[in-house]
Amino acid sequence: MQYEIARRTEFDGSKLQAMHTLRAQVFKYKKGWDVTLIAGMEIDGYDALNPFYMLINSQAQPNDVQGCWRLLPTTGPYMLKDTFPELLAATAPEASDVWELSRFAVAAGQQSTMQFSNLTFEAIKEVISFGIRNGIKTYVTVTTVGIERMLLKAGLEIGRLGTPLQIGVEKAVALTIDLGELTRKALGLNGVVQYP
């Protein structure tokens, strides 16, 4: 698999279309979330902010997106602060070295209920490496308590930003993911250094 992280404007239109279609399949049809679809694609206002995306695809079929993630700095609008503030026990983080991870989706057949699939685990390593190289100290994210348990089991340094709440069919929780020594060691990333 190929893991690419770049700004929205740097991706080919066909890859973006495949990503938004995958998001529709996961969030609307699989999870049953109340999200808006446009021509079979899940797109929201945060996609208009020229975010970074991680796109996961096979080298043989580069437009066949098997997974995706969205990355936004917390210095502007972002999902936790502006869509899910009820998950926060305190003021939403706003700092240049704190970014949000959102809209993580993988194609059917890639997920495991008991532990992360290889694709998901490699995606986590790639997004943490990207953060370290770019001076990001912390990610914030909204996820499920099930994923929270899996992150803890994997050895990542995480913390809650508030009490879990029922959102749709899942219990959601806002988390921090610290990109320090514990997380780096758990993922075997001690050799990754920040870009000058």
Rosetta blueprint (number, residue, H / E / L):
1 M L
2 Q E
3 Y E
4 E E
5 I E
6 A E
7 R E
8 R H
9 T H
10 E H
11 F L
12 D L
13 G H
14 S H
15 K H
16 L H
17 Q H
18 A H
19 M H
20 H H
21 T H
22 L H
23 R H
24 A H
25 Q H
26 V H
27 F H
28 K H
29 Y H
30 K H
31 K L
32 G L
33 W L
34 D L
35 V L
36 T L
37 L E
38 I E
39 A L
40 G L
41 M E
42 E E
43 I L
44 D L
45 G H
46 Y H
47 D H
48 A H
49 L H
50 N L
51 P L
52 F E
53 Y E
54 M E
55 L E
56 I E
57 N E
58 S L
59 Q L
60 A L
61 Q L
62 P L
63 N L
64 D L
65 V E
66 Q E
67 G E
68 C E
69 W E
70 R E
71 L E
72 L E
73 P E
74 T L
75 T L
76 G L
77 P L
78 Y L
79 M H
80 L H
81 K H
82 D H
83 T L
84 F L
85 P H
86 E H
87 L H
88 L L
89 A L
90 A L
91 T L
92 A L
93 P L
94 E L
95 A L
96 S L
97 D L
98 V E
99 W E
100 E E
101 L E
102 S E
103 R E
104 F E
105 A E
106 V E
107 A L
108 A L
109 G L
110 Q L
111 Q L
112 S L
113 T L
114 M L
115 Q L
116 F L
117 S L
118 N H
119 L H
120 T H
121 F H
122 E H
123 A H
124 I H
125 K H
126 E H
127 V H
128 I H
129 S H
130 F H
131 G H
132 I H
133 R H
134 N L
135 G L
136 I L
137 K L
138 T E
139 Y E
140 V E
141 T E
142 V E
143 T E
144 T E
145 V H
146 G H
147 I H
148 E H
149 R H
150 M H
151 L H
152 L H
153 K H
154 A L
155 G L
156 L L
157 E E
158 I E
159 G E
160 R E
161 L L
162 G L
163 T L
164 P L
165 L E
166 Q E
167 I E
168 G L
169 V L
170 E E
171 K E
172 A E
173 V E
174 A E
175 L E
176 T E
177 I E
178 D E
179 L L
180 G L
181 E H
182 L H
183 T H
184 R H
185 K H
186 A H
187 L H
188 G L
189 L L
190 N L
191 G L
192 V L
193 V L
194 Q L
195 Y L
196 P L
